[in-house]
Amino acid sequence: MRSDPEPINLFEYEALAREQLAPMAYDYYASGAHDEVTLRENRAAFDHIRLRYRVLVDVSRRDLSTTVLGEPLSMPVLVGPTAFHRMAHPDGEVATARAARRAGTLMVLSTLSNSSVEEVTAAAPGPLWFQLYVYRDRGATRALVERVEAAGCRALVLTVDAPLLGRREMDVRNRFHLPPGLRIENLAGMGFGELPTEVADSGLAAYFAALLDPSLTWADVDWLCAATRLPVVIKGVVRGDDASRAIDHGVAAVIVSNHGGRQLDTSPPTIEALPEVVDAVGGQMEVLMDGGIRRGTDVVKAIGLGAKAVLLGRPALWGLAVAGEQGVSRVLELLRQEIDLAMALCGCTSPGAIQRDLIDRR
């Protein structure tokens, strides 16, 4: 009997992952806020951008490598922060981090991970960034930052677009909760490791409302920058004026992100918001972006519009669900191959050769 063919693109990995995941887990990973307008448009916006390729360029040798905050990467793709990887596979974030390391890139570990930062750094030595939520208990937040530094993480990624959790109606319908045996390991020792289970809504939404700080301002960015020796990146920016302000507050880089369409529905697709942010910072800091990346041409378009690199979210989870560490590795390798081909067909031999004149947004 023939086995099922191996997926040959990231869309096929999602289809296969949906068959293998528990419905509540798939819905949590895949869904967006309210009517999911932004979730759909994050992806659809790429389809309306054309690549004005060059011809008769020697592309016989190509180099996909780049740097982000001085960290060398084999390609302009990082694995972005997503929560609860052990709902997809028992090895969870450890498997994802190992696959990122093997691919020559880095993972951004979520505060809401099922594996502790120490477990991940011990099992997958190499560059790791940490995504941070700020809790009402600032002592717990500071203690977490100190742990992250001690574990060897290279940067803090502060999520700034989630003062409250967006209303994800699939999670409400499912009364989302963590399966037995899983918890938020990074906060377990501080008493914040469990999601509520007896709720009429999403357990994660209840957790956010009770424990995370909705009062954050730019003064808190100053507090964080003073509290850590790590570079601080802010994630969740879609406006140029916010990006400019980040420079004044000592932020090292910004990530253009709408939380994968999971926070404010009808917020702009990130690829459309990217040029305004890039123009606003004027080269004074690096700009990254996430949201809707599924093809190598998407990465080329993002770089052409000024991103230094992109972050890959859900597709890493699909690979993890299908085949653990090997599945994440395969997802990253497929995307690498597509980026390489797209660069060659555009007449570009390196990410630095991808300029805005390749982009046609008419």
Residue pairs with C-beta under 8 A, 6 or more apart in sequence:
4 16
6 330
7 13
7 15
7 16
7 322
7 330
7 334
8 334
9 294
9 295
9 334
9 338
10 294
10 295
10 315
10 318
10 331
10 334
10 335
11 294
13 315
13 318
13 319
13 322
13 327
13 330
13 331
14 30
14 314
14 315
14 318
16 318
16 322
17 26
17 88
17 317
17 318
17 319
17 321
17 322
18 26
18 30
20 321
20 322
21 29
21 87
21 88
21 321
22 87
22 179
23 174
24 174
24 176
25 84
25 87
25 88
25 179
27 170
27 171
27 173
27 174
27 176
28 84
28 87
28 168
28 170
28 171
28 174
28 176
29 82
29 87
29 88
29 314
29 317
30 170
30 314
31 39
31 168
31 169
31 170
31 171
31 262
32 38
32 39
32 40
32 166
32 168
32 260
32 261
32 262
32 265
33 39
33 166
33 167
33 168
33 169
33 261
33 262
33 263
33 264
33 265
34 166
34 167
34 169
34 265
35 265
36 261
36 265
37 261
37 265
37 266
38 258
38 261
38 264
38 265
38 266
38 267
38 268
38 269
39 260
39 261
39 262
39 265
40 261
41 261
41 269
42 258
42 260
42 261
42 269
42 270
42 271
42 291
42 292
43 292
43 294
44 269
44 292
45 269
45 271
45 272
45 292
46 271
46 292
46 294
46 295
46 297
46 298
46 301
48 361
49 271
49 301
49 359
49 360
49 361
50 359
50 360
50 361
50 362
51 297
51 300
51 301
51 304
51 342
51 346
51 358
51 359
51 360
52 357
52 358
52 359
52 360
53 345
53 346
53 347
53 358
54 346
54 347
54 348
54 358
55 347
56 347
57 347
57 348
57 349
58 349
59 343
59 344
59 347
59 348
59 349
61 349
62 340
62 343
62 344
62 348
62 349
62 350
63 349
63 350
64 74
64 75
64 76
64 336
64 339
64 340
64 343
64 350
64 351
65 72
65 73
65 74
65 75
65 104
65 350
65 351
66 72
66 73
66 75
66 76
66 308
66 309
66 351
66 352
67 73
68 76
68 78
68 253
68 286
68 288
68 308
68 309
69 154
69 155
69 231
69 233
69 252
69 253
69 286
71 106
71 127
71 154
73 104
73 105
73 106
73 309
74 103
74 104
74 105
74 336
75 103
75 104
75 105
75 335
75 336
75 339
76 299
76 303
76 307
76 308
76 309
76 310
76 339
76 351
77 105
77 293
77 299
77 309
77 310
77 311
77 312
77 332
77 335
77 336
77 339
78 100
78 105
78 106
78 107
78 108
78 129
78 288
78 309
78 310
78 311
78 312
79 96
79 97
79 99
79 100
79 105
79 106
79 107
79 108
79 311
79 312
79 316
79 328
79 332
80 108
80 290
80 311
80 312
80 313
80 316
81 108
81 109
81 110
81 111
81 131
81 157
81 159
81 235
81 311
81 313
82 110
82 313
82 314
82 316
82 317
83 110
83 112
83 113
84 112
84 113
84 114
84 178
84 182
85 92
85 93
85 95
85 96
85 113
85 114
85 115
85 317
85 320
86 92
86 93
86 114
86 115
86 182
87 114
87 178
87 179
87 182
88 317
88 320
88 321
89 95
89 320
89 321
89 324
91 324
91 325
92 113
92 114
92 115
92 320
93 107
93 109
93 110
93 113
93 114
93 115
93 119
93 120
94 115
94 119
94 120
94 123
94 124
95 320
95 324
95 325
95 328
96 107
96 316
96 320
96 325
96 328
97 107
97 109
97 120
97 123
97 124
97 128
98 123
98 124
98 325
99 316
99 319
99 325
99 326
99 327
99 328
99 329
99 332
100 106
100 107
100 124
100 328
100 332
101 107
101 124
101 125
101 126
101 127
102 329
103 329
103 332
103 333
103 336
105 332
106 126
106 127
106 128
106 129
106 154
107 120
107 124
107 128
107 129
108 128
108 129
108 130
108 131
108 157
108 311
109 117
109 120
109 128
109 129
109 130
109 131
109 153
110 131
111 130
111 131
111 132
111 133
111 144
111 184
111 186
111 187
112 133
112 184
112 186
112 204
113 120
113 184
113 185
113 186
114 178
114 182
114 183
114 184
114 185
115 185
116 185
116 186
116 188
117 128
117 130
117 147
117 148
117 151
117 153
117 186
118 147
118 151
119 185
120 128
120 151
121 128
121 151
121 152
121 153
127 154
128 151
128 152
128 153
128 154
129 153
129 154
129 155
129 156
129 157
129 233
130 148
130 153
130 155
130 156
130 157
131 156
131 157
131 158
131 159
131 235
132 141
132 144
132 145
132 148
132 156
132 157
132 158
132 159
132 224
133 159
133 162
133 212
134 141
134 158
134 212
134 213
134 216
134 220
134 224
135 141
135 187
135 192
135 211
135 212
135 213
136 211
136 212
136 213
137 190
137 192
137 211
138 213
140 187
140 190
140 192
142 227
143 190
144 186
144 187
144 190
145 156
145 224
145 227
145 228
147 186
148 156
148 230
149 228
149 229
149 230
153 230
154 230
154 231
155 230
155 231
155 232
155 233
155 252
156 224
156 228
156 230
156 231
156 232
156 233
157 233
157 234
157 235
157 255
158 221
158 224
158 232
158 233
158 234
158 235
159 235
159 236
159 259
160 216
160 234
160 235
160 236
160 237
161 235
161 236
161 237
161 257
161 258
161 259
161 263
161 264
162 208
162 212
162 236
162 259
162 263
163 212
163 213
163 214
163 215
163 216
164 205
164 208
164 209
164 214
165 202
165 204
165 205
165 208
165 209
165 263
166 259
166 262
166 263
166 264
166 265
167 205
168 176
168 202
168 205
168 262
171 202
171 204
171 205
172 201
172 202
172 205
174 202
175 199
175 200
175 201
175 202
175 203
176 195
176 202
176 203
176 204
177 195
177 196
177 197
177 199
177 203
178 194
178 195
178 203
183 193
183 194
183 195
184 192
184 193
184 194
184 195
185 193
187 193
188 194
192 211
195 203
195 204
195 206
195 207
196 203
196 206
196 207
196 210
197 203
199 206
213 220
218 245
218 249
221 232
221 234
221 246
221 249
221 250
221 251
222 249
222 250
224 232
225 232
225 249
225 250
225 251
231 252
231 253
232 250
232 251
232 252
233 251
233 252
233 253
233 254
233 255
233 288
234 246
234 251
234 254
234 255
235 254
235 255
235 257
235 290
236 255
236 257
236 258
236 259
236 263
237 243
237 246
237 254
237 255
237 256
237 257
237 277
238 256
238 257
238 258
238 267
238 268
238 270
238 273
238 277
239 273
239 276
239 277
240 276
240 277
240 279
240 280
240 281
241 280
243 254
243 277
243 280
243 281
243 285
243 287
244 280
244 281
246 254
246 281
246 285
247 281
247 284
247 285
251 285
252 285
252 286
253 285
253 286
253 287
253 288
253 308
254 277
254 281
254 285
254 287
254 288
255 287
255 288
255 289
255 290
255 311
256 270
256 273
256 274
256 277
256 287
256 288
256 289
256 290
256 291
256 307
257 270
257 289
257 290
257 291
257 311
258 264
258 267
258 268
258 269
258 270
258 273
258 291
260 290
260 291
260 313
260 314
261 267
261 291
269 291
269 292
270 289
270 290
270 291
270 292
271 289
271 291
271 292
271 298
271 301
271 302
271 305
274 287
274 289
274 302
274 305
274 306
274 307
275 305
275 306
275 356
277 287
277 306
278 287
278 305
278 306
278 307
279 306
281 287
286 308
287 306
287 307
287 308
288 307
288 308
288 309
288 310
288 311
289 302
289 307
289 310
289 311
290 310
290 311
290 312
290 313
291 313
292 298
293 299
293 302
293 310
293 311
293 312
293 313
293 315
293 335
294 315
295 335
295 338
295 342
296 335
296 336
296 337
296 338
296 339
296 340
296 341
296 342
296 343
297 338
297 342
298 310
299 310
299 335
299 338
299 339
299 342
300 339
300 342
300 343
300 346
300 348
300 354
300 358
301 359
302 310
303 309
303 310
303 351
303 354
304 354
304 355
304 356
304 358
304 359
305 356
305 359
306 356
312 331
312 332
312 335
315 331
315 335
316 328
316 331
316 332
318 327
318 331
319 327
319 328
319 329
319 330
319 331
319 332
320 327
320 328
321 327
323 330
343 349
343 350
343 351
343 353
343 354
346 354
346 358
347 353
348 354
348 358
